[in-house]
Amino acid sequence: MNNQQKYALGIHTTTPELGLVMSNFVDDTRSQVWNLGRDVSSHIHQCLVDFILPQSWPDLQLIAVAKGPGGFTGTRIGVVIARTLGQQLNIPVLAISTLAAVAWHEKSQDTHLPATIAVEMPAQQGKVFGAIYQINVNNSGIKALLADQVFTLESWQETLNGLPNDYPVEYKLIRATSNLAVTVTSILHLAYLDWQQGKNSPWSDSLPYYGQQPVDG
């Protein structure tokens, strides 16, 4: 942030957990995860009000939100709240892929992982969400080699089998199945990198990614 007193807020609601993080990217970063199940909509507003203290809403300069893939209801709640706050505060809202955040989180936890990371997540009807990301040198950013999409199990396996030919580098497969809200810090970090590069998206540009028909999971 340009001003030490200005903060960024990250929101992750694509799973039964709620993840929140705030940072001024100087000397104060804090995060918390709540396992709210289907009660996210009932408690998220109070969690937000309590969590931002001792800061207040005008201290925010940027909002990041996990846009999916994930559960339909949870994803929608998070994006709607982020858009509403962005509109009311007149600040940018950056929507970040859940899968990209998983890749970034895993690489930050284990720097020995290869730079190319494939991420899969269970989807509806026996399918999977899949994506392939490349972490830039020195964790300076992330690039989608294969953007988030829905695969049958067979087509996803065929995609992975073809990786050595398509991308002649070592890769790591990460299966994202639980405890994803902890990656809210990665959601915020990736948004901050985009923000530094001038991607100051208005709240209206931040849209959820469902990938399938809206059947909650």
C-alpha positions as CSV (number, residue, x, y, z in Angstrom):
1,M,0.0,0.0,0.0
2,N,1.2,3.5,-0.7
3,N,0.2,4.6,2.8
4,Q,1.1,2.6,5.8
5,Q,-2.3,3.4,7.3
6,K,-4.1,2.0,4.2
7,Y,-5.1,-1.7,4.2
8,A,-6.3,-4.4,1.8
9,L,-9.0,-6.9,2.7
10,G,-9.2,-10.5,1.4
11,I,-12.3,-12.6,1.5
12,H,-12.6,-16.4,0.8
13,T,-16.0,-18.0,1.0
14,T,-16.0,-20.6,-1.8
15,T,-16.0,-23.5,0.7
16,P,-17.9,-24.1,4.0
17,E,-15.2,-22.1,5.7
18,L,-14.8,-18.3,5.8
19,G,-11.3,-16.9,5.4
20,L,-10.5,-13.2,6.0
21,V,-7.1,-11.4,5.9
22,M,-6.1,-7.8,6.3
23,S,-2.7,-6.3,5.5
24,N,-1.0,-3.0,4.9
25,F,1.9,-4.9,3.3
26,V,4.3,-3.1,5.6
27,D,4.2,-4.4,9.1
28,D,0.7,-5.6,9.8
29,T,-0.9,-8.7,8.4
30,R,-3.6,-10.8,10.1
31,S,-5.8,-13.6,9.0
32,Q,-8.5,-15.9,10.5
33,V,-10.6,-18.8,9.4
34,W,-14.1,-19.8,10.6
35,N,-15.7,-23.1,9.9
36,L,-19.3,-21.8,9.4
37,G,-20.7,-24.5,7.1
38,R,-24.0,-23.3,5.6
39,D,-24.2,-20.5,8.1
40,V,-21.8,-18.2,6.2
41,S,-24.5,-15.9,5.1
42,S,-25.7,-15.5,8.7
43,H,-22.4,-14.7,10.3
44,I,-20.1,-13.2,7.7
45,H,-21.2,-9.6,8.3
46,Q,-20.5,-9.8,12.0
47,C,-17.2,-11.6,11.4
48,L,-16.2,-8.8,9.0
49,V,-17.1,-6.0,11.5
50,D,-15.2,-7.7,14.3
51,F,-12.2,-8.7,12.2
52,I,-11.3,-5.3,10.7
53,L,-10.9,-3.7,14.2
54,P,-8.9,-1.7,15.1
55,Q,-9.1,-0.4,11.5
56,S,-12.3,0.9,10.0
57,W,-13.9,0.7,6.5
58,P,-12.3,4.0,5.3
59,D,-8.9,2.5,6.0
60,L,-9.4,0.0,3.1
61,Q,-7.8,0.7,-0.2
62,L,-8.3,-2.6,-2.0
63,I,-10.5,-5.7,-1.7
64,A,-9.6,-9.1,-2.9
65,V,-12.1,-12.0,-3.2
66,A,-12.0,-15.6,-4.2
67,K,-14.1,-15.9,-7.3
68,G,-14.3,-19.7,-7.5
69,P,-14.5,-22.4,-8.5
70,G,-16.2,-23.6,-5.4
71,G,-19.7,-24.0,-3.8
72,F,-22.3,-21.9,-5.6
73,T,-23.8,-20.2,-2.6
74,G,-20.6,-19.5,-0.7
75,T,-18.9,-18.1,-3.8
76,R,-21.8,-15.9,-4.6
77,I,-21.9,-14.5,-1.0
78,G,-18.2,-13.6,-1.0
79,V,-18.3,-11.9,-4.4
80,V,-21.5,-10.0,-3.6
81,I,-20.1,-8.7,-0.3
82,A,-16.8,-7.7,-2.0
83,R,-18.6,-5.9,-4.8
84,T,-20.9,-4.1,-2.3
85,L,-18.0,-2.9,-0.2
86,G,-16.1,-1.8,-3.2
87,Q,-19.0,0.2,-4.5
88,Q,-19.7,1.8,-1.1
89,L,-16.1,2.6,-0.5
90,N,-15.3,3.5,-4.1
91,I,-12.2,1.2,-4.1
92,P,-11.0,-1.5,-6.5
93,V,-12.2,-5.1,-6.1
94,L,-10.0,-7.9,-7.6
95,A,-11.5,-11.3,-8.0
96,I,-8.9,-14.1,-7.9
97,S,-9.2,-17.8,-8.9
98,T,-9.5,-20.2,-6.1
99,L,-7.2,-22.6,-7.9
100,A,-4.6,-19.9,-8.6
101,A,-4.5,-19.2,-4.8
102,V,-4.0,-22.9,-4.1
103,A,-1.1,-23.0,-6.5
104,W,0.4,-19.9,-5.0
105,H,-0.1,-21.1,-1.4
106,E,1.5,-24.5,-2.0
107,K,4.5,-22.9,-3.7
108,S,4.9,-20.4,-0.8
109,Q,4.8,-23.3,1.7
110,D,7.3,-25.4,-0.2
111,T,9.8,-23.4,-2.3
112,H,11.3,-26.6,-3.6
113,L,8.1,-27.4,-5.6
114,P,8.5,-26.9,-9.4
115,A,7.3,-23.6,-10.8
116,T,4.5,-25.3,-12.8
117,I,1.6,-26.5,-10.7
118,A,-1.5,-28.3,-11.8
119,V,-4.5,-27.9,-9.5
120,E,-7.6,-30.1,-9.4
121,M,-10.8,-29.7,-7.3
122,P,-13.9,-31.9,-7.2
123,A,-16.8,-30.6,-9.2
124,Q,-20.4,-31.6,-9.6
125,Q,-21.5,-34.8,-11.4
126,G,-18.2,-36.6,-10.9
127,K,-16.2,-34.0,-12.8
128,V,-13.3,-31.9,-11.7
129,F,-12.1,-28.3,-12.0
130,G,-8.6,-28.2,-13.3
131,A,-6.0,-25.5,-14.1
132,I,-2.3,-25.3,-14.7
133,Y,-0.3,-22.3,-13.3
134,Q,3.3,-21.2,-13.5
135,I,4.8,-19.3,-10.6
136,N,7.1,-16.6,-11.9
137,V,10.7,-16.4,-10.6
138,N,11.0,-15.1,-7.1
139,N,7.2,-15.3,-6.6
140,S,6.8,-12.1,-8.6
141,G,3.5,-13.3,-10.1
142,I,1.5,-16.2,-11.6
143,K,0.5,-17.1,-15.1
144,A,-2.3,-19.4,-16.2
145,L,-0.9,-21.9,-18.6
146,L,-4.3,-23.6,-18.7
147,A,-7.1,-21.5,-17.3
148,D,-9.7,-22.9,-14.9
149,Q,-12.2,-25.2,-16.5
150,V,-14.4,-28.2,-15.9
151,F,-13.1,-31.6,-17.0
152,T,-14.3,-35.2,-17.0
153,L,-11.9,-37.4,-15.0
154,E,-10.8,-38.9,-18.3
155,S,-10.1,-35.7,-20.1
156,W,-8.3,-34.2,-17.1
157,Q,-6.0,-37.3,-16.9
158,E,-5.4,-37.0,-20.6
159,T,-4.4,-33.3,-20.1
160,L,-2.0,-34.3,-17.3
161,N,-0.5,-37.1,-19.4
162,G,0.1,-34.6,-22.2
163,L,1.9,-32.1,-20.0
164,P,5.4,-33.3,-20.6
165,N,4.8,-32.6,-24.3
166,D,2.9,-29.4,-24.0
167,Y,5.1,-27.9,-21.3
168,P,8.5,-29.6,-21.2
169,V,9.1,-28.9,-17.6
170,E,8.6,-30.6,-14.3
171,Y,5.2,-30.0,-12.7
172,K,3.4,-30.8,-9.4
173,L,-0.2,-31.9,-9.1
174,I,-2.1,-30.5,-6.2
175,R,-5.5,-31.9,-5.2
176,A,-7.5,-29.2,-3.5
177,T,-10.1,-30.9,-1.4
178,S,-10.4,-29.2,2.0
179,N,-9.1,-26.3,4.2
180,L,-9.0,-24.0,1.3
181,A,-10.0,-20.8,3.2
182,V,-6.4,-20.7,4.6
183,T,-5.4,-19.7,1.1
184,V,-7.2,-16.3,1.6
185,T,-3.7,-14.8,2.3
186,S,-2.7,-16.0,-1.2
187,I,-5.9,-14.5,-2.6
188,L,-4.9,-11.1,-1.2
189,H,-1.2,-11.5,-2.2
190,L,-2.1,-12.2,-5.9
191,A,-4.6,-9.3,-5.9
192,Y,-1.9,-7.0,-4.5
193,L,0.5,-8.0,-7.2
194,D,-2.1,-7.2,-9.8
195,W,-2.9,-3.9,-8.1
196,Q,0.8,-3.0,-8.1
197,Q,0.8,-3.6,-11.9
198,G,-2.1,-1.1,-12.3
199,K,-5.0,-3.6,-12.5
200,N,-7.4,-1.4,-10.5
201,S,-10.6,-3.2,-11.5
202,P,-13.9,-1.5,-10.4
203,W,-16.2,-3.5,-8.3
204,S,-18.5,-4.1,-11.3
205,D,-15.8,-6.1,-13.1
206,S,-15.5,-8.7,-10.3
207,L,-17.6,-11.7,-11.2
208,P,-17.9,-15.2,-9.8
209,Y,-16.7,-18.2,-11.7
210,Y,-19.0,-21.2,-11.2
211,G,-17.9,-23.3,-14.1
212,Q,-21.1,-25.4,-13.9
213,Q,-24.8,-24.9,-13.4
214,P,-25.4,-23.4,-10.0
215,V,-26.0,-26.6,-7.9
216,D,-24.5,-26.0,-4.5
217,G,-21.9,-28.4,-3.2
